[in-house]
């Protein structure tokens, strides 16, 4: 099991618009691409010096191969809309996590 973790710091001026877009458009579109089993949106409870509010979305997929297919087939167009809508008001970084065990 692989978790594709997308961490985003979003500026307060576009926070509400971003949250609606994430929950009602972007996350559903990510799941609809057929590469992810589930998604979890969480708030990061650390105050950033640069301001804004930080969130993490954890998308679960079955394998690194499936995630690689997402990068090739779906990522460019799914990332594009957020960049157009929020530009420099959104700072995002991505990490890949391998699940070792659940308890």
N, CA and C atoms as a LAMMPS dump frame, in Angstrom:
ITEM: TIMESTEP
0
ITEM: NUMBER OF ATOMS
309
ITEM: BOX BOUNDS ff ff ff
-5.0000000000000000e+02 5.0000000000000000e+02
-5.0000000000000000e+02 5.0000000000000000e+02
-5.0000000000000000e+02 5.0000000000000000e+02
ITEM: ATOMS id mol type element x y z
1 1 1 N 0.842 -1.175 0
2 1 2 C 0 0 0
3 1 3 C 0.89 1.242 0
4 2 1 N 0.54 2.212 -0.825
5 2 2 C 1.28 3.46 -0.952
6 2 3 C 0.348 4.622 -0.618
7 3 1 N 0.873 5.596 0.115
8 3 2 C 0.142 6.835 0.369
9 3 3 C 0.838 7.946 -0.412
10 4 1 N 0.072 8.596 -1.247
11 4 2 C 0.54 9.77 -1.971
12 4 3 C 0.07 10.962 -1.163
13 5 1 N 1 11.633 -0.513
14 5 2 C 0.691 12.71 0.411
15 5 3 C 0.954 14.058 -0.252
16 6 1 N -0.067 14.898 -0.306
17 6 2 C 0.06 16.226 -0.888
18 6 3 C -0.182 17.236 0.23
19 7 1 N 0.868 17.975 0.585
20 7 2 C 0.778 18.971 1.645
21 7 3 C 0.709 20.349 0.998
22 8 1 N -0.265 21.15 1.432
23 8 2 C -0.496 22.46 0.835
24 8 3 C -0.658 23.514 1.909
25 9 1 N 0.071 24.62 1.725
26 9 2 C -0.156 25.81 2.542
27 9 3 C -0.951 26.77 1.679
28 10 1 N -2.121 27.166 2.181
29 10 2 C -3.016 28.013 1.403
30 10 3 C -3.197 29.361 2.105
31 11 1 N -3.077 30.424 1.35
32 11 2 C -3.196 31.782 1.888
33 11 3 C -4.623 32.016 2.383
34 12 1 N -4.734 32.751 3.483
35 12 2 C -6.049 33.015 4.084
36 12 3 C -7.028 33.675 3.117
37 13 1 N -6.53 34.484 2.196
38 13 2 C -7.416 35.221 1.281
39 13 3 C -8.178 34.321 0.312
40 14 1 N -7.677 33.105 0.09
41 14 2 C -8.366 32.18 -0.823
42 14 3 C -8.733 30.867 -0.12
43 15 1 N -8.58 30.843 1.186
44 15 2 C -8.79 29.61 1.952
45 15 3 C -10.161 28.987 1.708
46 16 1 N -11.214 29.764 1.868
47 16 2 C -12.569 29.207 1.754
48 16 3 C -12.844 28.686 0.341
49 17 1 N -12.418 29.442 -0.665
50 17 2 C -12.589 29.008 -2.058
51 17 3 C -11.822 27.707 -2.298
52 18 1 N -10.595 27.634 -1.788
53 18 2 C -9.761 26.434 -1.947
54 18 3 C -10.416 25.223 -1.281
55 19 1 N -10.932 25.421 -0.07
56 19 2 C -11.54 24.312 0.669
57 19 3 C -12.758 23.759 -0.082
58 20 1 N -13.585 24.62 -0.603
59 20 2 C -14.75 24.166 -1.38
60 20 3 C -14.286 23.422 -2.624
61 21 1 N -13.3 23.991 -3.329
62 21 2 C -12.772 23.349 -4.539
63 21 3 C -12.191 21.983 -4.214
64 22 1 N -11.41 21.889 -3.148
65 22 2 C -10.804 20.608 -2.772
66 22 3 C -11.861 19.546 -2.48
67 23 1 N -12.814 19.881 -1.638
68 23 2 C -13.783 18.88 -1.182
69 23 3 C -14.829 18.518 -2.225
70 24 1 N -15.18 19.465 -3.069
71 24 2 C -16.283 19.209 -4.004
72 24 3 C -15.85 18.987 -5.447
73 25 1 N -14.58 19.287 -5.751
74 25 2 C -14.138 19.106 -7.131
75 25 3 C -12.834 18.305 -7.222
76 26 1 N -11.767 18.817 -6.606
77 26 2 C -10.457 18.201 -6.83
78 26 3 C -10.34 16.792 -6.253
79 27 1 N -10.665 16.608 -4.997
80 27 2 C -10.557 15.258 -4.413
81 27 3 C -11.473 14.278 -5.151
82 28 1 N -12.737 14.629 -5.433
83 28 2 C -13.565 13.697 -6.218
84 28 3 C -12.956 13.369 -7.59
85 29 1 N -12.339 14.349 -8.248
86 29 2 C -11.703 14.084 -9.543
87 29 3 C -10.484 13.17 -9.389
88 30 1 N -9.729 13.358 -8.318
89 30 2 C -8.591 12.476 -8.054
90 30 3 C -9.072 11.034 -7.885
91 31 1 N -10.116 10.848 -7.115
92 31 2 C -10.644 9.499 -6.895
93 31 3 C -11.249 8.928 -8.182
94 32 1 N -11.852 9.785 -8.989
95 32 2 C -12.491 9.328 -10.228
96 32 3 C -11.483 8.86 -11.275
97 33 1 N -10.221 9.234 -11.148
98 33 2 C -9.226 8.794 -12.14
99 33 3 C -8.965 7.295 -12.029
100 34 1 N -9.428 6.678 -10.942
101 34 2 C -9.337 5.231 -10.809
102 34 3 C -8.023 4.704 -10.261
103 35 1 N -7.14 5.589 -9.837
104 35 2 C -5.832 5.145 -9.333
105 35 3 C -5.784 5.067 -7.807
106 36 1 N -6.737 5.695 -7.132
107 36 2 C -6.705 5.778 -5.672
108 36 3 C -7.907 5.089 -5.041
109 37 1 N -7.663 4.477 -3.9
110 37 2 C -8.689 3.729 -3.174
111 37 3 C -9.477 4.654 -2.26
112 38 1 N -8.776 5.612 -1.648
113 38 2 C -9.415 6.524 -0.709
114 38 3 C -8.59 7.795 -0.589
115 39 1 N -9.193 8.807 0.042
116 39 2 C -8.494 10.064 0.301
117 39 3 C -8.906 10.571 1.675
118 40 1 N -7.952 11.191 2.346
119 40 2 C -8.211 11.778 3.671
120 40 3 C -7.62 13.181 3.67
121 41 1 N -8.448 14.173 4.015
122 41 2 C -8.016 15.56 4.12
123 41 3 C -7.851 15.887 5.595
124 42 1 N -6.659 16.343 5.985
125 42 2 C -6.383 16.67 7.383
126 42 3 C -5.706 18.034 7.461
127 43 1 N -5.934 18.723 8.563
128 43 2 C -5.263 19.996 8.809
129 43 3 C -3.985 19.734 9.585
130 44 1 N -2.914 20.391 9.182
131 44 2 C -1.639 20.288 9.881
132 44 3 C -1.671 21.301 11.026
133 45 1 N -1.462 20.814 12.25
134 45 2 C -1.6 21.663 13.43
135 45 3 C -0.277 22.317 13.832
136 46 1 N 0.324 22.991 12.86
137 46 2 C 1.549 23.745 13.088
138 46 3 C 1.346 25.112 12.456
139 47 1 N 1.673 26.164 13.195
140 47 2 C 1.577 27.5 12.619
141 47 3 C 2.85 27.793 11.842
142 48 1 N 2.679 28.166 10.592
143 48 2 C 3.81 28.478 9.721
144 48 3 C 4.198 29.944 9.883
145 49 1 N 5.489 30.216 9.89
146 49 2 C 5.967 31.593 9.958
147 49 3 C 5.465 32.417 8.785
148 50 1 N 5.304 31.776 7.634
149 50 2 C 4.86 32.497 6.44
150 50 3 C 3.361 32.757 6.461
151 51 1 N 2.651 32.237 7.459
152 51 2 C 1.206 32.41 7.525
153 51 3 C 0.486 31.329 6.743
154 52 1 N -0.774 31.566 6.467
155 52 2 C -1.572 30.584 5.746
156 52 3 C -1.993 29.438 6.638
157 53 1 N -2.73 28.538 6.064
158 53 2 C -3.207 27.338 6.753
159 53 3 C -2.689 26.145 5.962
160 54 1 N -2.181 25.133 6.668
161 54 2 C -1.579 23.987 5.993
162 54 3 C -2.453 22.755 6.144
163 55 1 N -2.612 22.046 5.035
164 55 2 C -3.396 20.815 4.989
165 55 3 C -2.583 19.722 4.316
166 56 1 N -2.971 18.495 4.599
167 56 2 C -2.401 17.338 3.925
168 56 3 C -3.556 16.504 3.396
169 57 1 N -3.429 16.078 2.149
170 57 2 C -4.379 15.114 1.595
171 57 3 C -3.597 13.837 1.36
172 58 1 N -4.101 12.746 1.932
173 58 2 C -3.436 11.452 1.825
174 58 3 C -4.285 10.544 0.94
175 59 1 N -3.767 10.292 -0.264
176 59 2 C -4.442 9.429 -1.224
177 59 3 C -3.808 8.044 -1.135
178 60 1 N -4.617 7.023 -0.928
179 60 2 C -4.119 5.66 -0.814
180 60 3 C -4.264 4.944 -2.149
181 61 1 N -3.196 4.243 -2.541
182 61 2 C -3.216 3.458 -3.765
183 61 3 C -2.585 2.091 -3.503
184 62 1 N -2.798 1.157 -4.402
185 62 2 C -2.369 -0.218 -4.154
186 62 3 C -0.886 -0.463 -4.378
187 63 1 N -0.23 0.369 -5.219
188 63 2 C 1.171 0.077 -5.537
189 63 3 C 1.879 1.308 -6.09
190 64 1 N 3.187 1.255 -6.1
191 64 2 C 4.011 2.304 -6.702
192 64 3 C 3.752 2.355 -8.208
193 65 1 N 3.51 1.222 -8.827
194 65 2 C 3.228 1.174 -10.256
195 65 3 C 1.936 1.948 -10.596
196 66 1 N 0.923 1.799 -9.767
197 66 2 C -0.322 2.539 -9.983
198 66 3 C -0.087 4.029 -9.809
199 67 1 N 0.697 4.393 -8.795
200 67 2 C 1.025 5.802 -8.594
201 67 3 C 1.809 6.353 -9.784
202 68 1 N 2.74 5.589 -10.304
203 68 2 C 3.492 6.022 -11.483
204 68 3 C 2.576 6.227 -12.689
205 69 1 N 1.553 5.376 -12.834
206 69 2 C 0.574 5.551 -13.918
207 69 3 C -0.208 6.851 -13.721
208 70 1 N -0.539 7.162 -12.457
209 70 2 C -1.209 8.44 -12.163
210 70 3 C -0.34 9.613 -12.63
211 71 1 N 0.954 9.574 -12.298
212 71 2 C 1.862 10.649 -12.71
213 71 3 C 1.849 10.83 -14.23
214 72 1 N 1.861 9.74 -14.969
215 72 2 C 1.911 9.803 -16.429
216 72 3 C 0.574 10.183 -17.062
217 73 1 N -0.503 9.593 -16.561
218 73 2 C -1.797 9.697 -17.232
219 73 3 C -2.696 10.822 -16.721
220 74 1 N -2.58 11.184 -15.446
221 74 2 C -3.573 12.078 -14.844
222 74 3 C -3.017 13.333 -14.184
223 75 1 N -1.827 13.253 -13.629
224 75 2 C -1.297 14.347 -12.801
225 75 3 C -1.236 15.702 -13.511
226 76 1 N -0.74 15.768 -14.741
227 76 2 C -0.613 17.105 -15.346
228 76 3 C -1.928 17.892 -15.385
229 77 1 N -2.995 17.279 -15.855
230 77 2 C -4.257 18.017 -15.951
231 77 3 C -4.901 18.238 -14.586
232 78 1 N -4.741 17.309 -13.647
233 78 2 C -5.337 17.494 -12.324
234 78 3 C -4.612 18.571 -11.519
235 79 1 N -3.343 18.75 -11.741
236 79 2 C -2.583 19.798 -11.042
237 79 3 C -2.811 21.172 -11.651
238 80 1 N -3.071 21.211 -12.945
239 80 2 C -3.173 22.466 -13.684
240 80 3 C -4.255 23.396 -13.146
241 81 1 N -5.421 22.866 -12.84
242 81 2 C -6.527 23.719 -12.409
243 81 3 C -6.196 24.45 -11.116
244 82 1 N -5.635 23.736 -10.13
245 82 2 C -5.262 24.38 -8.868
246 82 3 C -4.248 25.481 -9.067
247 83 1 N -3.288 25.239 -9.947
248 83 2 C -2.271 26.258 -10.237
249 83 3 C -2.901 27.491 -10.868
250 84 1 N -3.873 27.285 -11.76
251 84 2 C -4.55 28.415 -12.403
252 84 3 C -5.423 29.176 -11.407
253 85 1 N -6.152 28.448 -10.56
254 85 2 C -7.081 29.085 -9.628
255 85 3 C -6.382 29.818 -8.496
256 86 1 N -5.285 29.249 -7.984
257 86 2 C -4.701 29.768 -6.741
258 86 3 C -3.276 30.293 -6.875
259 87 1 N -2.595 29.954 -7.946
260 87 2 C -1.274 30.497 -8.24
261 87 3 C -0.334 30.533 -7.055
262 88 1 N 0.219 31.714 -6.791
263 88 2 C 1.204 31.843 -5.719
264 88 3 C 0.573 31.939 -4.325
265 89 1 N -0.74 31.809 -4.241
266 89 2 C -1.422 31.773 -2.941
267 89 3 C -1.454 30.344 -2.379
268 90 1 N -0.88 29.408 -3.132
269 90 2 C -0.875 27.992 -2.762
270 90 3 C 0.541 27.451 -2.938
271 91 1 N 1.087 26.916 -1.866
272 91 2 C 2.399 26.278 -1.918
273 91 3 C 2.206 24.803 -1.61
274 92 1 N 2.621 23.941 -2.539
275 92 2 C 2.353 22.51 -2.417
276 92 3 C 3.634 21.709 -2.548
277 93 1 N 3.755 20.657 -1.716
278 93 2 C 4.811 19.678 -1.953
279 93 3 C 4.234 18.287 -1.756
280 94 1 N 4.855 17.328 -2.411
281 94 2 C 4.318 15.968 -2.456
282 94 3 C 5.344 14.971 -1.947
283 95 1 N 4.854 13.954 -1.239
284 95 2 C 5.713 12.867 -0.777
285 95 3 C 5.011 11.544 -1.017
286 96 1 N 5.81 10.501 -1.181
287 96 2 C 5.299 9.135 -1.33
288 96 3 C 5.667 8.366 -0.066
289 97 1 N 4.686 7.688 0.492
290 97 2 C 4.887 6.93 1.724
291 97 3 C 4.512 5.475 1.491
292 98 1 N 5.334 4.57 1.968
293 98 2 C 5.017 3.143 1.875
294 98 3 C 4.49 2.678 3.23
295 99 1 N 3.315 2.071 3.224
296 99 2 C 2.741 1.539 4.458
297 99 3 C 3.474 0.256 4.828
298 100 1 N 4.031 0.228 6.023
299 100 2 C 4.732 -0.956 6.526
300 100 3 C 3.784 -1.841 7.315
301 101 1 N 3.012 -1.223 8.203
302 101 2 C 2.032 -2.01 8.965
303 101 3 C 0.965 -1.085 9.541
304 102 1 N -0.194 -1.646 9.756
305 102 2 C -1.289 -0.955 10.436
306 102 3 C -1.532 -1.668 11.752
307 103 1 N -1.836 -0.913 12.776
308 103 2 C -2.067 -1.521 14.111
309 103 3 C -3.38 -1.064 14.691
